[in-house]
Amino acid sequence: MAVPDDSVHQWDTILTLDFGSQYTHLITRRLRELNVFSEMLPCTQKLADLKWKPKGIILSGGPYSVYEEGAPHVDPAFFELGVPILGICYGLQEIAYRLGKDNVVAGTAREYGHADLTAKRLDGEGHVNRLFAGLEDHVKVWMSHGDKLVKLPEGFHTIATTQNSEYAGIAHETKPIYGIQFHPEVTHTPDGTKLLKNFAVDICGAKQNWTMAKFVDQEIARIRKLVGDDHVLGAVSGGVDSTVAAKLMKEAIGDRFHAVLVNNGCMRLNECEQVHETLTKHLGINLTVVDASKEFLDGLKGVTDPEQKRKFIGGKFIDVFEAQVEKIEAAVEHSGGKVKWFLQGTLYPDVIESLSFKGPSATIKTHHNVGGLPKRMTEGQGLKLIEPLRELFKDEVRQLGREFGIHPDLVNRHPFPGPGLSIRVLGEVTPERIEIARKADHIFISMIREAGLYDKIAQAYAALDPTKAVGVMGDKRVHAEMVILRAVETTDFMTATAFNFPHEFITRVATRIINEVHGVSRVLYDVSSKPPATIEME
Ligand code: XMP
């Protein structure tokens, strides 16, 4: 057995092996909230391939039945490592199944939702059960399982029961191996975080030393070592991920990081100027703004198909970016440097997704990067990828942004798609129609901010319908644009519901848009949910 090298991680790490539960990432989250670093890897991970030694291991839940053919199983070597192990739901069943094929069977009824758990304070030997230390004897927990444990595996005793599960919690009599049928990682288990703390801190002995400041120090040191004297390029959009990633690069290598902002003519009101101001004046980042708006808008003439718009914008973006890269490379080479790296703002959920043993899902991934930019930069130009945010969740990136002193308006900004207003101007994109959408959007968003609603909404914008509608203005008949307002509530952007504005608010927005934006005759509000609708209209 290879001995994992624990010098790779500077802090104690709990390894979470993912069996495919939709909640697995929450285990990582909860532990990090406790300042314990946790890394999630697919359940197919072999111990021999792990380059560091975890302080403890959590086996997650999963949608399978342990006894099914093809069900995933943990590398048995992890049980020989001698570190504490906690199995959650499927993880519990996996622990039991390894020790007896008839320990787990399909339950007669699925147990889904709240259950009242009774914890056993002492085991048969009179030892205090450490997993439930500090919790009440009776706690509410959340269950979601069909299979159940019907026998206690050899060497284990029961540490918790529910009305339906005699073995809702089990522990090995001599080894630090625990299993629980419920999910401590979901907020529906109110004491779940305490239990995870008991496991990670008290049982595994992990130090609660993971902080954002330490993360930054380590990441900066890592970037410096990785990059050496080379130069790094990165596209920025003004969004929180690319801005925080850029700031981190600036802290690490100063002006050897070159940020490029491409104005594609489809940005929001004053957006380019604001991004320029923030990145250069406030954050001191070495930024080049390329105004390619005419090229983009000329190329969009006559294009009405949404996919064609996306393809054109993506392709043109790469052309403009590459031309800029050549200029930067020439300037850098002139002074004896070399551009060898390309910055990408990959976040932890993307890493998890691509590491999942189920394989990357076909969800919203295609949107994530501007038209395949990283692929062409790394394959075409032979640049290596650098991803300083790959260990962070979105709200951790926001926290980092706040710690860097980035303005809260930018840190909490709603997402904005790469193709910008072009996919919100339905039908043909003309400079005039973009301008109408831009002004209407500005009014809508400003009014949302003034009403204190911005942070309650996940994403809001104004779009233009492809057809015009008749109206009367000042006794004159007009045939003018229809503005569609959209605002949604969502946490993951995979499903969403329309935000419920007071009727009076929408009326005020409509009145202002029609009065102030020339060329608009009507304002509509989109009440559809995703699915079946999407958040963007094209
Ligand atoms: P949909 O419209 O698929 O959007 O419900 C989900 C999220 O993805 C964003 N989105 C994009 N982002 N390029 C991007 O960078 C795109 O082409 C793109 N299309 C959609 C959308 O704004 C929402 O946040």
Boltz pocket constraint, residues with backbone or C-beta under 6 A from the ligand:
constraints:
  - pocket:
      binder: B
      contacts: [[A, 310], [A, 364], [A, 366], [A, 367], [A, 368], [A, 369], [A, 370], [A, 415], [A, 416], [A, 417], [A, 418], [A, 419], [A, 459], [A, 493], [A, 530], [A, 533], [A, 534], [A, 535], [A, 536], [A, 537]]
      max_distance: 6.0
